C-alpha cells in the first residue's frame, strides 16, 4: 500500500487475520493500564483518555509551533452503504486500533499501515429502535477482549486478535426500546454500562458485568422505586430500592416507565472510588402528567462500583419539561481554593448551565451559564436548583379548548442542548474546560400521550431554530473557578463531536464541515485545519509510537442533528455522509 493508505484496500477474514496476527500477539489490557491511561502516552485504552474523562494528553511534540507540520498518513474506510453518523472514539494498544462504526460494527486496524486486521458485524434484528441515529461511541478493552454494546441492547466481547465472539449478554429488550450506544468502561475488572431508550418509556439503569466472563455482578435502576440487585457466589440478592420507596417524586405509576436512560455511559474517579453516570429525561416529556422532581431523571449519580448503590445524586433539571437530559459527562478535576485542594467535578448540561460539584459528596459549589441565552430559568439557587420561569414551561394540553395541544413556548436552549453528548476536555495546564456548545432555540408544546411498549413516548412536539445567521456551534474555553468564558470559536454548523486537550498548548476538535482543527489552548487561535471529506462527530485521540506523535479521529456526518434538527437540519442538509477513521502524525524531524 502507498504511504497514504486508503485503508480497506483488502479485507481480511477472521481466520486469515488470526494466522497473520498471531506473531504479534501481546499481553492484554490490565486494570493498572486503564487507571494509568491518562499518564501513559503509548496507547489509549479507555474512553476519555483516562477514566476521569479529562481527554487530556501530556504529549508535547505537537504544539503551537509544530502542529502546522502535522501530516495525514492513512485513512481507513468503514465501507459498505452504512454511512451514517460515526461518533466513535478509537482505542490504540500494541500497534492496533480498535474502533466502532455505525450499525454496531467493530474494526481492528494496523496503526502503521492502516490495513484491516479483522471486522465484526453484529447481526441486528429488523425491529431495533435507536432514537438518534445508528451510532456507536466505542469499545472497552480488557485482557484479550474488545467489548462493546449493540443497537439491539447486547454487550459483546470479542477476542482482540481474531474478532471472534468470546461472550455475549442481553442487557435489555430491544422490542421495548432498549439499545446500547455508549462506550462501556472497565473498573476493577467489571464492565460498566448504561442503556439507551428514554424516548420509549424504558427504565434507565447502570449495570456491571464480570469483564472476563460476562456474568452480571449488579444492576442499579436509575428511576426511583425500582429494586437493585447484586450477584455473589451465583446468588441474586436485593440491593435496595432506588430512592427508598416507589414513586415518592412521581405521581401514580409513571415511575414504572420513567425513562432516565443512562445512554452516554460514565466516568470513574479512583480518588473517591465512585462511578459518575448521568441520567436522561423523564418520560414522557409532558411534565404536566408527572408533577414532582421525578428522581433520578436529569441527574448526575455517584455509584459505588463494588455494589451498585447510589452514594449521592445531583439533579440538574427537576420535573424536566424540555428534554434536558442530564447525561453529559461529569469530569473529575482538582483545584486550589484558600490554600486547600478541592476535589471537584464539572459538567456542562443540556439545560445551558455548567455545574461544579464536590465529587466526594455531590455538594453544589457553583453554577453558571455557558450559553448566551437561557429562557426557561432565571438562574440557580444556593443549592444549584434552577429558578424556573413558569411562563416558559410548555403548556398543559388539559388547559386548551380541545385538550389536544398545550400552549407553545419558545425555549432556549433547544432540547438538543447547550451541550449534548459531545465530550468536553479539561487541560491541567490552563485549568480551563473546552466545551463544544450550540446556540439554538425551539418552539415546543405538549400533547396527550399514553405508554405503549415499544412506541415513542414523548407527549410533545417541537421545532428547532437557529439563533444566529453566522453560526450555531461555539467552542468555548470556560474557567470553572470563575464561570467566565476565556475565548470562543464560532462555527457555522452545530458542533457534535468531542474535544481533546494536550500539554502542547493545543485543543483539537472536528466540525460537521469536515475539518479537524487545532487551536491555541490559551488564545483560541486556529493553528491547523485539515478536511476529512465528511463531517466529524467523533472524538479525537493522540498517542506516540516510535518517537512520533499521532492524532486519530473518526469522520462521518450524522447523529441526532439531521434527524431531529428542524430548521437547523435544513441548514446542514448539504453535508456529505461518510465513514472512515483518519490518522495523522508529526514526523520525527519536525518534533
Order of alpha helices (4+ residues) and beta strands (2+ residues): alpha-alpha-beta-beta-beta-beta-beta-beta-beta-beta-beta-beta-beta-beta-beta-beta-beta-beta-beta-beta-beta-beta-beta-beta-beta-beta-beta-beta-beta-beta-beta-beta-beta-beta-beta-beta-beta-beta-beta-beta-beta-alpha-alpha-beta
